[in-house]
Amino acid sequence: MSTTAHEGVAGRPKGAPGRPDGVPGRPDGFREHLLALREMLNRPLTSYYLILGCSGLLLVLGLMMVLSASSIKGLQEVGDPFYWFFKQSISAALGLPLMWVCAQLPPRFFRLAGYPLMVLSLLALVLVLFVGTSQLGAQRWIDLGPIYLQPSEPAKLGLVLWGADLLARRARGGLIEWRSLFIPLMPGTALLAVMVMLGSDLGTTLVLMMIFLSLLWVVGAPLRLFGGILAVAVLATIVMITTEGYRSARITGWLDPWGNAQTSGFQAVQGQIAIGSGGWFGLGLGSSRQKWSWIPHAESDFIFSILGEELGLMGTLVVVALFGLLGYAGLRVATRVKDPFIRLASVAAVAWIVGQAIVNIGAVIGVFPITGIPLPLVSYGGSALLPTLAALGMLLSFAKQEPGAREALAAHGPGPVARGLSWLGLGGPARRLWPGRGRR
């Protein structure tokens, strides 16, 4: 047989589609896309830009949904459809500079900040028991006139920083002895959880336990310790449920929402109706029917149901994907940086933010009982938004500690904030990072 006859087998030009056995192979373009994706994920600033991008998108989406979900309530109660949106916008306007400042701070600052933040959180939790405002059976807020402060929210960040530093100080050769958990981390966490439970805030108590368990996981605690702590947590949860009538009603409504559709299962049923009526692509932004006084707390605890109704399944999947990417970026920082404190604090922050999102979404779709905790960055609430943005700024600071990250940022030149300061004559550092720019 001539060489020409074999050209389609042995002499096939490199890169031609198909395989010698006649079975079509994957096009080279697919492989190129995979290689490009792998290269992108291996870049030193991947974690930094994922955290920044996902946080920004979730915050913008949250403001948009707060405006939509709260407009009817605002019109009915205060005569202003922009009332809750304006308050959330103020919180975001305060939180974004806080996030930027935290992104510029060194890890040592966060190690030191955990102790005063933990003490202040405990003092505020004690204060809320005496002068706090009670709503829906839970005493969680301190009335400061134009704003309400919920001390349990900054307590989450305090536990992340304090717990991570306690364990990191006891690290030897990059390894942390799990027995270091017993004193003082375990009693400190228990005290914080008890103070939150005294305010009848079971949802935040569960989030604090998630933070603590994530620290256990990072240090490699044995399974028997996990089992013991989980057993105590379950027992405490059962006691809290059985001693408060409204919590027992929530469990009843969760187990059989449609059988209690007019009583304890009302909120769950209305939330499921909202998500179910959204279809693939939703009714359109602002077109929700359930926000017309059907879903209680549509702008906060159940904002995900309004999002599903207006933006459909595709909108909800985008939100889930953004939280997934945010969690991936945080864990990527923890695996690429050798500092024990950064590893611990990054994982604990991911457990807090992504874990809280899972609990909130699970409650809306009926997988978990309703706990009353907000969807991070999306739900209404300044007390929750500010600590969350501070934690994300901390993750941005940690992402700069990845190998090659600082060099890559310096190569990009100053960012828009630094350039803006330079236009005001305050950009000395920017000019040093980008020499020659001002002389052109």
Residue pairs with C-beta under 8 A, 6 or more apart in sequence:
3 11
9 20
10 20
12 18
12 20
15 28
17 24
17 25
17 27
17 28
18 24
18 25
19 25
40 46
43 408
44 402
44 403
44 404
44 405
44 407
44 408
45 399
45 402
45 405
45 408
45 409
46 329
46 332
47 329
47 330
47 332
47 333
47 336
47 399
47 402
47 405
48 396
48 399
48 400
48 402
48 405
48 409
50 325
50 326
50 328
50 329
50 332
51 326
51 329
51 330
51 392
51 395
51 396
51 399
52 396
54 322
54 323
54 325
54 326
54 329
55 99
55 326
55 377
55 389
55 392
57 322
58 319
58 322
58 323
58 326
58 376
58 377
58 378
59 92
59 96
59 377
59 389
61 307
61 319
61 378
62 88
62 303
62 375
62 377
62 378
62 379
63 85
63 88
63 89
63 92
64 285
65 303
65 306
65 307
65 310
65 378
66 84
66 85
66 88
66 299
66 303
66 378
66 379
66 380
67 82
67 85
68 285
68 286
68 288
68 291
68 306
68 310
69 288
69 291
69 298
69 299
69 303
69 306
69 380
70 81
70 83
70 84
70 85
70 298
70 299
70 380
71 81
71 82
71 85
71 286
71 291
72 81
72 291
72 292
72 293
73 84
73 291
73 293
73 298
73 299
74 80
74 81
74 82
74 83
74 84
74 85
75 81
76 293
77 83
80 86
84 299
84 380
87 380
87 382
88 380
88 381
88 382
88 385
90 382
91 381
91 382
91 385
91 386
92 385
94 382
94 386
95 382
95 385
95 386
95 388
95 389
95 390
96 389
98 386
98 389
98 390
98 393
99 389
99 390
99 392
99 393
99 396
100 393
100 417
101 393
102 390
102 392
102 393
102 394
102 396
102 397
103 393
103 394
103 396
103 397
103 400
104 397
105 393
105 394
105 397
106 397
107 339
107 341
107 342
107 397
107 398
107 401
110 161
110 341
110 345
110 394
110 397
111 161
111 164
111 165
111 168
111 341
113 161
114 158
114 160
114 161
114 162
114 163
114 164
114 165
115 162
115 165
117 154
117 157
117 158
117 161
117 162
118 155
118 158
118 159
118 161
118 162
118 188
118 192
120 154
120 158
121 151
121 152
121 154
121 155
121 158
121 192
122 155
122 191
122 192
122 195
124 142
124 149
124 151
124 154
124 155
125 151
125 152
125 155
125 192
125 195
125 196
125 198
125 199
126 195
127 142
127 151
128 139
128 140
128 141
128 142
128 151
128 199
129 139
129 195
129 198
129 199
131 142
131 143
132 139
132 140
132 141
132 142
132 199
133 139
133 141
133 142
133 143
133 148
135 141
136 246
136 372
137 200
137 244
137 246
138 199
138 200
138 201
138 372
139 199
139 200
140 150
140 151
140 152
140 199
140 200
140 201
140 204
141 148
141 149
141 150
141 383
142 148
142 149
142 150
142 151
147 382
148 383
149 383
150 381
150 383
150 384
152 196
152 199
152 201
152 204
153 204
153 383
153 384
153 386
153 387
154 383
154 386
154 387
155 192
155 196
155 204
155 208
156 204
156 207
156 208
156 211
156 352
156 387
157 352
157 387
157 390
157 391
158 192
159 189
159 192
159 208
159 211
159 212
159 348
160 211
160 345
160 348
160 349
160 352
160 391
161 345
162 188
163 185
163 188
163 189
163 211
163 212
163 215
163 344
163 348
164 215
164 341
164 344
164 345
164 348
165 341
166 180
166 184
166 185
167 176
167 180
167 181
167 185
167 215
167 218
167 219
167 340
167 344
168 176
168 339
168 340
168 341
168 344
170 176
170 177
170 180
171 340
174 338
174 340
176 218
176 219
176 220
176 340
176 344
177 219
178 216
178 219
178 220
178 221
178 222
178 225
180 219
181 215
181 216
181 219
181 221
181 225
185 212
185 215
189 208
189 212
192 208
193 205
193 208
193 209
196 204
196 205
196 208
197 205
197 236
197 240
200 244
201 372
202 237
202 240
202 241
202 247
202 371
202 372
203 359
203 371
203 372
203 373
204 373
206 237
206 359
206 371
206 373
207 352
207 355
207 356
207 359
207 373
209 229
209 233
210 351
210 352
210 355
210 356
211 348
211 351
211 352
212 229
213 226
213 229
213 230
213 351
214 347
214 348
214 350
214 351
214 355
215 344
215 347
215 348
216 225
216 226
216 229
217 347
218 334
218 343
218 344
218 347
218 348
219 344
240 247
241 247
241 248
241 251
242 248
249 263
249 264
250 264
250 369
250 370
251 369
252 260
252 264
252 265
253 260
253 263
253 264
253 265
253 266
253 267
253 268
253 370
254 265
254 268
254 366
254 368
254 369
254 370
256 265
257 265
257 268
257 269
257 272
257 366
258 265
258 269
259 265
260 266
261 269
266 296
267 295
267 296
267 297
267 302
267 370
268 366
268 370
270 290
270 294
270 295
270 305
271 290
271 295
271 302
271 305
271 364
271 365
272 305
272 365
272 366
273 290
273 294
274 288
274 289
274 290
274 294
274 295
274 302
274 305
274 306
274 308
274 309
275 304
275 305
275 308
275 309
275 316
275 364
275 365
277 283
277 289
277 290
277 309
278 308
278 309
278 310
278 311
278 312
278 313
278 315
278 316
279 312
279 313
280 312
280 313
280 314
281 311
281 312
281 313
281 314
281 315
282 308
282 309
282 310
282 311
282 312
282 314
282 315
283 289
283 309
283 310
283 312
284 310
285 310
285 311
286 310
287 310
288 298
288 306
288 309
288 310
289 309
290 298
290 305
290 306
290 309
291 298
291 306
295 302
295 305
295 306
296 302
298 305
298 306
299 306
299 379
299 380
300 374
300 379
300 380
300 381
301 360
301 363
301 370
301 372
301 373
301 374
301 379
302 364
303 374
303 375
303 378
303 379
303 380
304 316
304 319
304 360
304 361
304 364
304 375
304 378
305 364
307 315
307 316
307 319
307 378
308 315
308 316
308 364
311 318
319 361
319 378
320 361
323 353
323 354
323 357
323 358
324 354
326 350
326 353
326 354
327 350
327 353
327 354
329 395
329 399
330 346
330 347
330 349
330 350
330 353
330 354
330 395
331 346
331 347
331 350
333 342
333 346
333 395
333 398
333 399
333 401
333 402
334 342
334 343
334 346
334 347
334 350
335 343
336 402
336 403
337 343
337 346
337 398
337 401
337 402
339 401
342 398
342 401
345 394
345 398
346 395
346 398
349 391
349 392
349 394
349 395
352 391
353 376
353 388
353 391
353 392
356 373
356 374
356 375
356 376
357 375
357 376
359 368
359 371
359 373
360 371
360 373
360 374
360 375
360 376
360 379
361 375
362 368
363 369
363 370
363 371
374 380
374 381
374 384
376 384
376 388
377 385
377 388
377 389
399 405
400 406
400 409
410 433
413 433
413 434
413 437
414 422
414 427
414 429
414 430
414 433
414 434
418 427
418 429
418 430
418 433
419 427
419 430
421 427
421 430
422 430
422 431
422 438
431 437
431 438
